[in-house]
C-alpha cells in the first residue's frame, strides 16, 4: 500500500469523525491566531515609538510565553479525548490485519492535514485580527505617531515552528499509545471512564503566583 492510500484513508477518517475532530481543529486555529497576534504586536516597531509602548511589548512577550504553555496543555488534553474515542477504530483496523506501523502512518497524515489547515486558517485570521488590534492599541495609547500594520516573517516563522513542535509531540504520543496497546485494549479504550484529575499543590501555587503577577 502506497502513501496515497494512507493519505486518502486519513482524510476519510477526519471527515467521518468530524464530530470529534472539529473541536480540536477549531481549538488549534484559535491558538495559532492568538499566538500570532500577540507575537506580532510584541515585535511591532511602531509600538516602540509610543510612550508606554515598550512596557506594553514586554507585557505582550510575557503573555506570549503563558499563551504558549496553555495552548500546549489544552491541545494535549483535547487530543487525549480524541484518541480515547478513536482507539476502538484502530483496534478494528488491527484485528482486520492492518499493522500498527500502518495505523501510525494514518495518524501521521491526520496530524499533518490538521496542522496545515490550522496553521493556514489561523494565520489568515491572525493577520486580520492583528490589524484590528493595532488600531485599538493606537487608539488606547493616543499614539502621536502612526502605528501602521506590519507584516513580519518573524511571527509567522515562530508560530509555525512552535505549533509544528506541538503537533509532532502529539503525534509521537499517539503512536506510542497505539503501539503499546494490544487490539483488545484498543477496542475497550472508549468504554473506560475519565480519571478524576489529581490536584497538584505545587503547580496550583505556581499558577496562583503567575496569576497574581499578571494582575499586578
N, C-alpha and C positions, 0 to 999 in steps of 0.2 A: 504493500500500500504506500503510495507516494504522499508527499506533504500536502498536495492539493486536496486529497481526500480528508485529511485531518483538519485542514482549514475549513472545508465545507461542513464537516461534522461539528466543528466548534461554533460556526455561525448558526447552524441549525439548532444547536443546543441553547445558545443565547436567546434565540427567538422563541423557542418552546418554553424556556424558563424565564421569560421576560418579567413575570411577576416577582421573581427572586432577584433578577439582575438589575432591574430598573432602579431600585433604591440605592444599590451600590454604585451604579453608573452616575446617578444624579449627585450622590454624595461626593464622588470623585471630581465631577465637573465643578461643583461649588467650591471644593477645596482648592482646585487648580486656580479658579477665578480669584478667590480671596488672596491666595498666596501671591499670585502675580501682581494684583493691585497694590498690596502693601509693600511688596519688594520694589515695584516701580516708583511709588511715592518716596520710598526711603532713599532712592538714588537720584531723584529728580533735581537737576542742577538749579532750576528756578526757585526751588524751595529754600535753598541756602541764602538767597538774596533777600528773603523776607525776615523782618525782626521776629525772633522766636522760631524760625523755620528750622534751624539746626537742631534745636531741642526736640521739635516735632519729629525730625528724621531719626533721632536717637530712640524716641519712644516707638516709632514705627519699626525700627530694627529689632527692638526687644519683642514687640508684638509679633514680628515675623517668626522669631525663634519659638515663641509659645504656640503660634498657629501651626508651625511645622510639627511640633510634638503632638498636639491634639489631633491633627489630621492623620498622622501615622497611627495613633492609638485607635481613633474612630474607624478608619478604613480596615484595620486588622479585625476589629470587633465585627464590622459588617461582613467581612469575608468569612469569619468563623461561622456566622449564622448561615451564610450562603452555602458553605461547604457541608455543613451539617445536613442540609436538605438535599444536597446533590450526591452524597455518598451512596445512597441506595441505587441511584442510576449507574454509578461507577461499579458497584458490586455486581449489577446485572451484566454490564459490559464484560467484567472479569469472568463471570460464570459462563458466558456465551463464547469465551475463548480469546478475548482481547487481552493481551499482556498489559501489565502495569506501565511499561515503557510507552505503549501506545496511548494509554489513558493520560500519561504525563504530557505527551505531545498535544493532545486535545486541550488539556489545561493550559499549556504554553500558548497556543493560538488564541484561546479565550482571553487570557490576560493581555496578550499583545493587542487584540482588537479593542478591548476595553480601554487600554492605556492610550491608544492613538485617538479614539473617539473622545475620551475625557480631556485629553490634552488639547486637541484642536478646538473643540467646543468651548472648553474652559478659557483658553487664551483669547478666543474671539470675544467672548462675553467679558473677559477681563479688560480687553482693550477699550470696549465701550464704557464699562464702569469706571475705568481709570480716568477717562475724560471728564465724566461727571464728578468724580471725587476731586480731581484737580480744580475744577471750577468752584466746588464747595469750599475747599481749603482757601482758595484765593479770596472768596467772599468772607469767610470766617475771620481770616487774619488781616482783612482790609489791605491786601497786598499793594504796596506802592509801585511794584514792578510787575511786568507781565509774566504771569505764571502759566506758560504755554504747555501744550500737550507734547510729550516727548515719547518717541518710540525707540527704546534702547534694547539692544540684543542681550544685555546682561541679565535682566529679569526673566526673559524668555528662556535663556540657556539654563539659569539656575533653577527655575521652576520645572523645566523639562527633566533636568538631571535628578532633582530631588524626588519627583514622582516616579521616575524610572527606577530609582533605588527602592522605593516603597513597593512598587508592583513586582519587582524582582524578588524582594523578600517575601511578599505574599505568595508568589508562585513557588518558591522553594519550600515554604511551609506546607502548601497544599500538596506538592509532590511527595514530601516526606510523610504526610498523613496517609496518603493513598498507598504508598509503597510499604508502609509499616503495618497497615491493617490487612487482615485476610478478608475474603469475599463475604463471609458471614457477618463479620463486624461491620463491613460497609453497608450491608443490607439492613442491619439493625440500628445503624447510627442515627437515622432520622426519628426513631422511636424513643431515644433516650432524652430525658428532660434536661433543661438547662441547669447547671450547677449554681447554687446560690453564691453570689460573689462574696469574697472574703475582704474584710476591711483591713487595709494596710495602714497601720498607725503612722509609720514614717512618711509614706507617700501622702497621707492625708495632711500631716503637719506641713510638709513641703508645699503642697497645693495651697493651703491656707496662707502661708507666708508669701508665696508668689502673688496670690490674690490681693493681699494687703499692700505689697509693694506696688502692684499695678494700680490700685485705687489711690495710693499716695502720689 
